[in-house]
Amino acid sequence: MIKNILLFLGILLPWFFSSLFRFDYTFYNSLSLPFFAPPRFLFGIVWTIVYILISISIYQLIKMYGFKNLPKSYKRTLVINYLWNQSFPFLFFGLQSTFLGFVATVGTFVSSLFLYEETSKLNEKSSNFLNLYILWGLFATILALTTYILNI
């Protein structure tokens, strides 16, 4: 039981890596935002839920296959998606670039589609945990694009 909890936490915690860094979040409030932009506090809530769901998906696959037996294509896609996901705060808030923030959201969204595909090949139930990630990624991409355009 403790081993499973530690495994799950070991999968979940890296998703919060970028939150360890302090960024100027007032940058977001200084931008012209589209009418559908949610309040800033909502992002933390949704991303926490998304990260938990991603971690459940990964946890299930590791329990089914063992980490060593997971296909290289899945591991590669997961790492690429993770890197895109973690790049957003550094590019958007750190560099205060709406364009690079948009690029990061596109990379995250597209790689989440590939992650869904790789996951569904291994276990359809595990891939269902990625549905919110894909929907939120699509929303974030639209939000980032419109924010970029509004602030050119």
Sequence and secondary structure as in RCSB ss.txt:
>XXXX:A:sequence
MIKNILLFLGILLPWFFSSLFRFDYTFYNSLSLPFFAPPRFLFGIVWTIVYILISISIYQLIKMYGFKNLPKSYK
RTLVINYLWNQSFPFLFFGLQSTFLGFVATVGTFVSSLFLYEETSKLNEKSSNFLNLYILWGLFATILALTTYIL
NI
>XXXX:A:secstr
 HHHHHHHHHHHGGGGGGGGS   THHHHHS   TT   HHHHHHHHHHHHHHHHHHHHHHHHHH GGGS HHHH
HHHHHHHHHHHHHIIIIIIS  HHHHHHHHHHHHHHHHHHHHHHHHH HHHHHTTHHHHHHHHHHHHHHHHHHHH
T 
